[in-house]
């Protein structure tokens, strides 16, 4: 065996070799580390998330009116919302009769639901009572895109003043529905969206049939006499029922009186094309019943008519309510809608808002529109047209939506129920029954209505 003598030079050489080896090993180790996925250090936010408890279980109550079909829709909304929000349970409370009185009693007793239906006309009265929670702060926090909805739906719920006292869930303009089969039988051209009062009268006259004894066996129009269609006629003549500040009635304005007289003439002029109040009462049925039994060729109303005329065994169409003339200024349709509101006293405002936000979202709107009682308020869903009923013409999508963009709000106010549900129908009914002129009826509404507004 040979022994090597370690000299000073050899020591230096060995030292350099060892240094080189260490450098190579360090480099390889670094390379291997770079190719591995390092385990990140837990950040403070992640640690907080791990320690954060699950959301507290919350139950919110939801009150609504409606028929069995609408109850089914609410159950579907509830199921989907709870699936998306497992910590929130929605308790459905269907109020079948005396809805608004029941709601007022609950509010007065401090026990209203966390979310509830209210009609467009009742919003302002509840606002004046301080009963509703302003939803605008929640909408702003969530950066709600108001432009995605039809703008007119927010005007009656406080948006112009920077508030959101309720959120409309569906809406509808006022339309005329017609029986295509009866039109075809009489060989009359279908009405068009730009038709006028004169066009309407001509068609209704041709569609009114009397027997040899002069008894009407088919009406051209089955008229409804509540404030909705009456104000529609006024709007289609460019008239207004109140001043812009909603402090005084203007029913005695010539444009308004002209509309009232035209509306009445449909029942009496040249024998009439629509049943009178006494005639309808004598038949013991409603105007929708007459239309469904094909004893009337036309009927007016919102989108809800499509639902209530399902029994009609005939093809049907829809057009906007006729305007006074081709050159009628500002001839628009009033807008009707149902809203979702939250009481000021709710203990679960965030959860209530989340539910409202879901109902007015794309998914919620598709579920809600299934009843056929109203149109989606979210433009994207309305444009889809999936809300059409089976066998309904696709042409109706554009007809409805064009009119949705041609609407004008009612001048709702805190005394609406007293003036429009009590004073107005009483005076109009006496006019329609020829107990007074429509001019006198309009004058009485102004005097009595303004007295209520001044209280």
Buried (B, 14 or more C-beta within 10 A) or exposed (E): EEEEEEEEEEEEEEEEEEEEEEEEEEEEEEEEEEEEEEEEEEEEEEEEEEEEEEEEEBEBBBBBBBEEEBBEBBBBBBEBBBEEBEEBBBEBBBBEEEBBEBBBEBBEEEEBBBBBBBBBBBBBBBBEEEBBBBBBEBBEEEEBEEEBBBEBBBBBBBBEEEBBBBBBBBBBBBBBBBBBBBBEBBEBEEBEBEBBBEBBBBBBBBBBBEEEEEEBEBBBBBBBBEBBBBBBBBBBBBBBBBEEEBEEBBBBBEBBBBBBBBBBBBBEEEEBBBBBBEEBEEEEBEBBBBBBEBBBBBBBBBBBBBBBBEEBEBBBBBBBBBBBBEEBEEBBBBBBBBBBBBBBEBEBBEBBBBBBBBBBBEBBBBBBBBBBBBBBBBBEBBEBBEBBEEEBEEEBBEBBBEBBEBBBBBBBBBBBEBBBEBBBBBBBBBBBEEEBBBBBBBBBBBBBBBEBBEE
